[in-house]
Amino acid sequence: MAPTPVASPDFEAADAFVWHVNPDRLEPVETVNRVDMKLLVGIDRARDTLLQNTLQFAKGLPANNALLWGARGMGKSSLVKAVHAEVRAQGGAVKIVELHREDLPSVGRLLNILRASDAWFILFCDDLSFSHDDEHYKSLKAVLDGGIEGRPANVIFYATSNRRHLMPRDMIENERSSAISPSEATEEKVSLSDRFGLWLGFHPCGQDEYLAMIRGYCDAVGLQIDNATLRAEAIEWQATRGARSGRVAWQFFTDLAGRHGIRL
């Protein structure tokens, strides 16, 4: 009556996988949706730090879990995927496994599978955050730092979030204002983000960086457009969106490439 044991995944099938539950399985990803690292503009410090950390991990040297937090659309998840590609290009035999936030309670089962492998893995969770009544964050605590087993030596955890402490600010402030011991009330909520050794902040870009991103995309695909026209159209585009970011720059470039008949 017991369920069928989970088949051992073929980690040689791909360099990237997505974890699914019901039933538990690792689905190989043949083509990863990512951009080249040289096209990521305005995040040089975060890029260099995360790349060095990942290279250390690929060599079997000590490395930290990393939380990439900050402004939306500024390349947090793109950087993780680009760093993985760069490390592979430099000879690092590292694979990336994406874990969806809603599947966090199953992370222990996933780690048991990864622990049994000889490969090295980046465990990646995009847009990690928790609401007022969300208890999923407890599933990660022992994995990141603590517990009897702890994090396997062949696994490192990278997460992206718009929130530095992964929790809504009003949630933390409400805990402080209503608790008998304010510091103890917020300790559990904030302690998850403390378990990341690297905090890499991403901040809104300026106009010059925004335009440099678009020019970099144009140069990469050979799209010919003069600077004055590009500047006028790009500024008009971001004005209609009410924001500047790497995501807005890419969306404008997608429209521009389509109008010029260039396939991406």
C-alpha positions as CSV (number, residue, x, y, z in Angstrom):
1,M,0.0,0.0,0.0
2,A,3.0,2.2,0.2
3,P,3.6,4.6,-2.7
4,T,6.0,3.7,-5.4
5,P,9.5,4.8,-4.6
6,V,10.7,7.9,-6.5
7,A,12.9,6.9,-9.4
8,S,16.4,8.2,-9.2
9,P,16.7,11.1,-11.7
10,D,19.2,11.1,-14.5
11,F,21.3,14.2,-13.7
12,E,23.2,13.7,-16.9
13,A,20.1,14.5,-19.0
14,A,20.4,18.3,-18.5
15,D,22.2,21.1,-16.7
16,A,19.0,22.5,-15.3
17,F,15.9,21.0,-13.6
18,V,12.6,22.0,-12.1
19,W,11.3,20.3,-9.0
20,H,7.6,19.2,-9.0
21,V,5.5,17.5,-6.4
22,N,2.5,15.1,-6.6
23,P,4.4,13.1,-7.6
24,D,7.9,14.2,-6.6
25,R,10.1,14.5,-9.7
26,L,12.9,16.5,-11.2
27,E,12.0,17.6,-14.8
28,P,15.0,18.4,-17.0
29,V,15.1,21.8,-18.8
30,E,16.7,21.6,-22.2
31,T,16.9,25.3,-22.8
32,V,17.1,27.8,-19.9
33,N,15.5,31.1,-20.4
34,R,18.3,33.5,-19.7
35,V,20.4,36.4,-21.0
36,D,24.1,36.7,-21.4
37,M,25.9,38.1,-18.4
38,K,27.5,40.9,-20.4
39,L,24.1,42.3,-21.1
40,L,23.3,42.9,-17.4
41,V,24.1,46.5,-16.8
42,G,24.3,48.5,-13.5
43,I,24.7,45.5,-11.2
44,D,28.5,45.0,-11.4
45,R,29.1,44.6,-7.7
46,A,26.3,42.0,-7.2
47,R,27.5,40.2,-10.4
48,D,31.1,39.9,-9.3
49,T,30.2,38.8,-5.8
50,L,27.8,36.2,-6.8
51,L,30.1,34.9,-9.6
52,Q,33.0,34.6,-7.2
53,N,30.8,32.8,-4.6
54,T,29.6,30.3,-7.2
55,L,33.0,29.6,-8.5
56,Q,34.2,28.8,-5.0
57,F,31.3,26.4,-4.6
58,A,32.0,24.8,-8.0
59,K,35.6,24.1,-6.8
60,G,34.4,22.5,-3.6
61,L,35.5,25.5,-1.5
62,P,33.4,27.2,1.2
63,A,30.6,29.4,-0.2
64,N,27.5,31.1,1.2
65,N,23.8,30.9,0.5
66,A,22.8,34.2,-1.2
67,L,19.7,36.4,-1.0
68,L,19.3,38.8,-3.9
69,W,16.8,41.4,-2.8
70,G,15.6,44.8,-3.9
71,A,13.9,46.6,-6.8
72,R,11.7,44.6,-9.1
73,G,12.8,44.1,-12.7
74,M,16.5,44.8,-12.0
75,G,17.9,41.4,-13.0
76,K,17.9,39.4,-9.8
77,S,16.7,36.1,-11.3
78,S,18.5,36.9,-14.6
79,L,21.8,37.2,-12.7
80,V,21.4,33.8,-11.0
81,K,20.8,32.1,-14.3
82,A,23.6,34.1,-16.0
83,V,26.1,33.2,-13.3
84,H,25.2,29.5,-13.6
85,A,25.9,29.7,-17.4
86,E,29.2,31.6,-16.8
87,V,30.4,29.0,-14.2
88,R,29.6,26.2,-16.6
89,A,31.5,28.0,-19.4
90,Q,34.5,28.2,-17.1
91,G,34.4,24.5,-16.5
92,G,32.4,24.3,-13.3
93,A,30.2,21.2,-13.3
94,V,27.3,22.8,-11.5
95,K,23.6,22.2,-12.2
96,I,20.7,24.5,-11.2
97,V,17.4,23.2,-9.7
98,E,14.5,25.6,-9.5
99,L,12.2,25.2,-6.5
100,H,8.8,27.0,-6.5
101,R,7.9,28.9,-3.4
102,E,4.6,26.9,-2.9
103,D,6.7,23.7,-2.9
104,L,8.9,24.7,0.0
105,P,7.4,22.1,2.4
106,S,8.9,19.4,0.1
107,V,12.4,20.8,0.2
108,G,13.6,18.1,2.7
109,R,12.6,15.4,0.2
110,L,14.4,17.2,-2.6
111,L,17.6,17.6,-0.6
112,N,17.6,13.9,0.1
113,I,17.7,13.3,-3.6
114,L,20.4,15.9,-4.3
115,R,22.5,14.7,-1.3
116,A,22.7,11.2,-2.8
117,S,24.2,12.6,-6.1
118,D,27.8,13.2,-6.9
119,A,26.9,16.4,-8.8
120,W,26.9,20.0,-7.4
121,F,23.7,22.0,-7.4
122,I,22.4,25.5,-7.1
123,L,19.0,25.3,-5.5
124,F,17.2,28.4,-6.8
125,C,13.9,29.9,-5.5
126,D,12.6,32.9,-7.4
127,D,10.4,35.6,-5.8
128,L,10.7,34.2,-2.3
129,S,8.4,36.0,0.2
130,F,5.9,35.2,2.9
131,S,2.6,36.6,3.9
132,H,1.1,37.1,7.4
133,D,-0.3,33.5,7.7
134,D,2.4,31.7,5.7
135,E,4.3,29.1,7.6
136,H,6.4,27.9,4.6
137,Y,9.4,29.8,5.8
138,K,9.9,27.3,8.6
139,S,10.7,24.6,6.0
140,L,13.8,26.5,5.0
141,K,15.3,27.3,8.3
142,A,17.0,24.0,9.0
143,V,18.0,23.7,5.4
144,L,19.9,27.0,5.4
145,D,21.6,26.9,8.7
146,G,20.8,24.4,11.5
147,G,19.1,21.1,12.0
148,I,20.8,17.7,12.4
149,E,21.5,17.1,8.7
150,G,21.7,20.7,7.6
151,R,22.4,21.7,4.0
152,P,24.2,19.0,1.9
153,A,27.8,19.9,1.0
154,N,26.9,19.7,-2.7
155,V,24.0,22.1,-2.5
156,I,23.9,25.9,-2.3
157,F,20.8,28.0,-2.0
158,Y,20.1,31.2,-4.0
159,A,16.8,33.1,-3.6
160,T,15.5,36.4,-5.0
161,S,13.0,38.6,-3.3
162,N,11.7,42.1,-3.4
163,R,11.9,42.2,0.5
164,R,15.2,42.2,2.4
165,H,13.7,40.3,5.3
166,L,11.3,38.2,3.1
167,M,8.4,39.4,5.3
168,P,6.0,42.4,4.8
169,R,7.2,45.4,6.8
170,D,3.8,45.9,8.4
171,M,3.9,42.2,9.5
172,I,7.1,42.8,11.4
173,E,5.9,46.2,12.9
174,N,2.6,44.6,14.0
175,E,4.5,41.9,15.8
176,R,6.6,44.5,17.6
177,S,3.6,46.6,18.6
178,S,1.4,43.9,19.9
179,A,3.7,41.4,21.5
180,I,4.7,41.3,25.2
181,S,8.3,40.9,24.2
182,P,8.7,42.7,20.8
183,S,12.2,41.4,20.1
184,E,11.2,37.8,20.6
185,A,8.1,38.2,18.5
186,T,10.1,39.4,15.5
187,E,13.1,37.1,16.0
188,E,11.5,34.1,14.3
189,K,10.3,36.2,11.4
190,V,13.6,37.9,10.6
191,S,15.9,34.9,11.4
192,L,15.3,33.3,8.0
193,S,17.0,36.1,6.1
194,D,19.8,36.1,8.6
195,R,20.6,32.6,7.4
196,F,21.8,33.9,4.1
197,G,25.5,34.6,4.2
198,L,25.3,37.0,1.2
199,W,22.8,39.8,0.9
200,L,23.0,41.4,-2.5
201,G,20.9,44.6,-2.9
202,F,19.4,45.7,-6.2
203,H,18.3,49.3,-6.6
204,P,16.3,51.3,-9.2
205,C,18.4,52.3,-12.2
206,G,18.9,55.8,-13.5
207,Q,18.2,57.0,-16.9
208,D,21.7,56.6,-18.2
209,E,21.8,53.0,-17.0
210,Y,18.4,52.4,-18.6
211,L,19.5,53.7,-21.9
212,A,22.8,51.7,-21.7
213,M,20.8,48.5,-21.2
214,I,18.8,49.1,-24.3
215,R,21.9,50.1,-26.4
216,G,23.6,46.9,-25.2
217,Y,20.7,44.8,-26.4
218,C,20.7,46.6,-29.8
219,D,24.4,46.0,-30.3
220,A,24.1,42.3,-29.3
221,V,21.6,41.6,-32.1
222,G,23.0,44.1,-34.6
223,L,20.0,46.4,-34.5
224,Q,20.9,49.7,-36.2
225,I,19.3,52.9,-34.7
226,D,20.8,56.3,-34.0
227,N,21.2,57.4,-30.4
228,A,18.8,60.4,-30.7
229,T,15.9,58.2,-31.9
230,L,16.7,55.5,-29.4
231,R,16.8,57.9,-26.6
232,A,13.5,59.7,-27.5
233,E,11.6,56.4,-28.0
234,A,13.1,54.8,-24.9
235,I,12.3,57.7,-22.6
236,E,8.7,57.9,-24.0
237,W,8.3,54.2,-23.3
238,Q,9.4,54.4,-19.7
239,A,7.2,57.4,-19.2
240,T,4.2,55.4,-20.2
241,R,5.2,52.7,-17.7
242,G,6.0,55.1,-14.9
243,A,9.2,53.3,-14.0
244,R,12.7,52.5,-15.2
245,S,14.2,49.0,-14.8
246,G,16.0,46.3,-16.6
247,R,12.6,44.6,-17.3
248,V,11.2,47.8,-18.8
249,A,14.3,48.1,-20.9
250,W,13.9,44.6,-22.2
251,Q,10.2,45.1,-23.0
252,F,11.0,48.3,-25.0
253,F,13.8,46.4,-26.8
254,T,11.4,43.6,-27.6
255,D,9.0,46.0,-29.2
256,L,11.8,47.8,-31.0
257,A,13.2,44.5,-32.4
258,G,9.8,43.5,-33.6
259,R,9.3,46.8,-35.4
260,H,12.6,46.4,-37.1
261,G,11.9,42.8,-38.1
262,I,14.6,41.2,-36.0
263,R,14.0,37.8,-34.4
264,L,15.3,37.3,-30.8
